[in-house]
Amino acid sequence: MSLESVRAFFSAHAPDIAIIETEASSSTVTLAAEAHGVEPAQIAKTICLRVGDEAMLVVASGTARLDNRKFKDTFGGKGRMLGADEVLEITSHPVGGVCPFGLPSPLPVYCDASLKQFAEVIPAAGSPNSAVRIQTGRLAELTAAKWVDVCQ
């Protein structure tokens, strides 16, 4: 269902973007980089966090790490990563396929500045073996993301 919700999202909002499905898993940054022939940094990983009662998605370069101080300064509290069951419940995407597309209900989406070094990035597309190639600015535009600087 998750891959299907992403297909429906792109069909409605960006029919020119094709979902790429691979035989091998691309559920980690390393596997995704190998599957798509890019450096790990070009993989756009989506992290599902909660600050207080608010869940959010942060999309960052595959090699970037959250900086606790920057995160707290930006969002006013410490971010808590959600467990796999809660991520699936909130996004409808399993861990390894989490992305900001095709969500069952709106969530705040933030794109980290670490993505700006790339004209094109490769985020997952709702399953552990699917992804899309998308221009970085278009990723932010399609998901109504706000740009932040919360990674090292």
C-alpha positions as a Markdown table, in Angstrom:
| # | Residue | x | y | z |
|---|---|---|---|---|
| 1 | Met | 0.0 | 0.0 | 0.0 |
| 2 | Ser | 2.8 | 2.4 | 0.8 |
| 3 | Leu | 4.4 | 2.2 | -2.6 |
| 4 | Glu | 0.9 | 2.6 | -4.1 |
| 5 | Ser | 0.3 | 5.8 | -2.1 |
| 6 | Val | 3.6 | 7.2 | -3.4 |
| 7 | Arg | 2.6 | 6.2 | -7.0 |
| 8 | Ala | -0.7 | 8.0 | -6.5 |
| 9 | Phe | 1.1 | 11.1 | -5.2 |
| 10 | Phe | 3.4 | 11.3 | -8.2 |
| 11 | Ser | 0.6 | 10.6 | -10.6 |
| 12 | Ala | -1.3 | 13.5 | -9.2 |
| 13 | His | 1.5 | 16.0 | -8.5 |
| 14 | Ala | 4.5 | 15.1 | -10.7 |
| 15 | Pro | 3.6 | 12.5 | -13.4 |
| 16 | Asp | 7.0 | 13.1 | -15.1 |
| 17 | Ile | 8.8 | 11.5 | -12.1 |
| 18 | Ala | 9.2 | 7.7 | -12.4 |
| 19 | Ile | 9.5 | 5.4 | -9.4 |
| 20 | Ile | 12.5 | 3.2 | -9.7 |
| 21 | Glu | 12.2 | -0.3 | -8.3 |
| 22 | Thr | 15.3 | -2.4 | -7.7 |
| 23 | Glu | 15.7 | -6.1 | -7.3 |
| 24 | Ala | 18.0 | -5.6 | -4.4 |
| 25 | Ser | 17.0 | -3.8 | -1.2 |
| 26 | Ser | 17.9 | -0.1 | -1.0 |
| 27 | Ser | 16.7 | 0.1 | 2.6 |
| 28 | Thr | 19.9 | 1.6 | 3.9 |
| 29 | Val | 21.9 | 4.6 | 2.6 |
| 30 | Thr | 24.8 | 2.3 | 1.6 |
| 31 | Leu | 22.5 | -0.2 | -0.2 |
| 32 | Ala | 20.6 | 2.7 | -1.9 |
| 33 | Ala | 23.8 | 4.3 | -3.1 |
| 34 | Glu | 25.0 | 1.0 | -4.6 |
| 35 | Ala | 21.7 | 0.3 | -6.2 |
| 36 | His | 21.5 | 3.7 | -7.9 |
| 37 | Gly | 25.2 | 4.2 | -8.7 |
| 38 | Val | 25.7 | 7.4 | -6.6 |
| 39 | Glu | 27.7 | 8.4 | -3.5 |
| 40 | Pro | 25.9 | 7.8 | -0.2 |
| 41 | Ala | 25.7 | 11.6 | 0.4 |
| 42 | Gln | 23.3 | 11.9 | -2.6 |
| 43 | Ile | 20.8 | 9.6 | -1.0 |
| 44 | Ala | 18.1 | 11.7 | 0.7 |
| 45 | Lys | 17.2 | 9.9 | 3.9 |
| 46 | Thr | 14.0 | 10.7 | 5.6 |
| 47 | Ile | 14.0 | 10.7 | 9.4 |
| 48 | Cys | 10.8 | 10.6 | 11.4 |
| 49 | Leu | 11.0 | 12.5 | 14.7 |
| 50 | Arg | 8.9 | 13.9 | 17.4 |
| 51 | Val | 9.4 | 17.0 | 19.4 |
| 52 | Gly | 6.9 | 17.1 | 22.2 |
| 53 | Asp | 3.6 | 16.0 | 20.6 |
| 54 | Glu | 4.5 | 17.0 | 17.1 |
| 55 | Ala | 5.8 | 14.4 | 14.6 |
| 56 | Met | 7.8 | 15.6 | 11.7 |
| 57 | Leu | 10.0 | 14.4 | 8.8 |
| 58 | Val | 13.5 | 15.7 | 8.2 |
| 59 | Val | 15.0 | 14.9 | 4.8 |
| 60 | Ala | 18.8 | 15.0 | 4.9 |
| 61 | Ser | 21.9 | 13.9 | 2.9 |
| 62 | Gly | 22.6 | 10.2 | 3.4 |
| 63 | Thr | 25.9 | 10.9 | 5.2 |
| 64 | Ala | 24.6 | 13.8 | 7.4 |
| 65 | Arg | 24.0 | 13.3 | 11.1 |
| 66 | Leu | 21.5 | 15.3 | 13.2 |
| 67 | Asp | 23.2 | 17.9 | 15.3 |
| 68 | Asn | 21.4 | 17.9 | 18.7 |
| 69 | Arg | 22.2 | 21.5 | 19.4 |
| 70 | Lys | 21.1 | 22.8 | 16.0 |
| 71 | Phe | 18.0 | 20.7 | 16.1 |
| 72 | Lys | 17.0 | 22.0 | 19.6 |
| 73 | Asp | 17.7 | 25.6 | 18.6 |
| 74 | Thr | 15.6 | 25.2 | 15.5 |
| 75 | Phe | 12.6 | 23.3 | 16.9 |
| 76 | Gly | 12.7 | 24.3 | 20.5 |
| 77 | Gly | 13.1 | 20.9 | 21.9 |
| 78 | Lys | 15.0 | 17.6 | 21.7 |
| 79 | Gly | 14.1 | 15.4 | 18.8 |
| 80 | Arg | 13.1 | 11.8 | 19.5 |
| 81 | Met | 13.4 | 9.3 | 16.7 |
| 82 | Leu | 10.3 | 7.2 | 16.4 |
| 83 | Gly | 10.3 | 3.4 | 16.5 |
| 84 | Ala | 9.5 | 1.3 | 13.4 |
| 85 | Asp | 5.9 | 0.6 | 14.3 |
| 86 | Glu | 5.1 | 4.3 | 15.0 |
| 87 | Val | 6.9 | 5.4 | 11.8 |
| 88 | Leu | 4.7 | 2.9 | 9.8 |
| 89 | Glu | 1.6 | 4.1 | 11.6 |
| 90 | Ile | 2.3 | 7.8 | 10.9 |
| 91 | Thr | 3.8 | 7.6 | 7.4 |
| 92 | Ser | 2.3 | 4.4 | 6.1 |
| 93 | His | 5.9 | 3.6 | 4.9 |
| 94 | Pro | 8.1 | 0.9 | 6.4 |
| 95 | Val | 11.6 | 1.7 | 7.7 |
| 96 | Gly | 13.9 | 1.6 | 4.7 |
| 97 | Gly | 11.2 | 3.1 | 2.5 |
| 98 | Val | 10.2 | 6.2 | 4.5 |
| 99 | Cys | 9.8 | 9.3 | 2.3 |
| 100 | Pro | 7.8 | 12.5 | 2.4 |
| 101 | Phe | 5.5 | 11.4 | -0.4 |
| 102 | Gly | 2.1 | 9.8 | -0.3 |
| 103 | Leu | 1.5 | 10.3 | 3.4 |
| 104 | Pro | -1.9 | 9.4 | 4.8 |
| 105 | Ser | -2.2 | 12.8 | 6.5 |
| 106 | Pro | 0.0 | 15.9 | 6.3 |
| 107 | Leu | 3.2 | 16.1 | 8.4 |
| 108 | Pro | 5.6 | 19.0 | 8.6 |
| 109 | Val | 8.5 | 18.2 | 6.2 |
| 110 | Tyr | 11.9 | 19.9 | 6.6 |
| 111 | Cys | 14.8 | 19.6 | 4.1 |
| 112 | Asp | 18.2 | 20.0 | 5.7 |
| 113 | Ala | 20.8 | 22.2 | 4.1 |
| 114 | Ser | 23.0 | 19.2 | 3.6 |
| 115 | Leu | 20.9 | 18.4 | 0.5 |
| 116 | Lys | 21.7 | 21.7 | -1.2 |
| 117 | Gln | 25.1 | 20.4 | -2.4 |
| 118 | Phe | 23.3 | 18.3 | -5.0 |
| 119 | Ala | 21.2 | 19.3 | -8.0 |
| 120 | Glu | 19.4 | 15.9 | -7.8 |
| 121 | Val | 18.9 | 13.5 | -4.9 |
| 122 | Ile | 17.5 | 10.1 | -4.5 |
| 123 | Pro | 14.9 | 9.6 | -1.7 |
| 124 | Ala | 13.1 | 6.3 | -1.0 |
| 125 | Ala | 9.6 | 5.9 | -2.5 |
| 126 | Gly | 7.6 | 4.0 | 0.1 |
| 127 | Ser | 9.2 | 0.5 | 0.1 |
| 128 | Pro | 12.7 | -0.9 | 0.8 |
| 129 | Asn | 13.4 | -1.3 | -2.9 |
| 130 | Ser | 11.9 | 1.8 | -4.4 |
| 131 | Ala | 13.2 | 5.3 | -4.9 |
| 132 | Val | 12.9 | 8.4 | -7.2 |
| 133 | Arg | 15.5 | 10.7 | -8.8 |
| 134 | Ile | 14.4 | 14.2 | -8.2 |
| 135 | Gln | 15.8 | 17.7 | -8.3 |
| 136 | Thr | 16.5 | 18.9 | -4.8 |
| 137 | Gly | 14.5 | 22.1 | -5.1 |
| 138 | Arg | 11.6 | 20.1 | -6.5 |
| 139 | Leu | 11.6 | 17.7 | -3.6 |
| 140 | Ala | 11.2 | 20.6 | -1.2 |
| 141 | Glu | 8.5 | 22.2 | -3.5 |
| 142 | Leu | 6.4 | 19.1 | -3.9 |
| 143 | Thr | 6.4 | 18.3 | -0.2 |
| 144 | Ala | 6.0 | 22.0 | 1.0 |
| 145 | Ala | 9.2 | 21.5 | 3.0 |
| 146 | Lys | 10.9 | 24.3 | 4.9 |
| 147 | Trp | 14.7 | 24.5 | 4.6 |
| 148 | Val | 16.5 | 24.1 | 7.9 |
| 149 | Asp | 20.1 | 23.5 | 9.0 |
| 150 | Val | 20.0 | 20.8 | 11.7 |
| 151 | Cys | 22.7 | 18.4 | 10.7 |
| 152 | Gln | 26.5 | 18.3 | 11.2 |
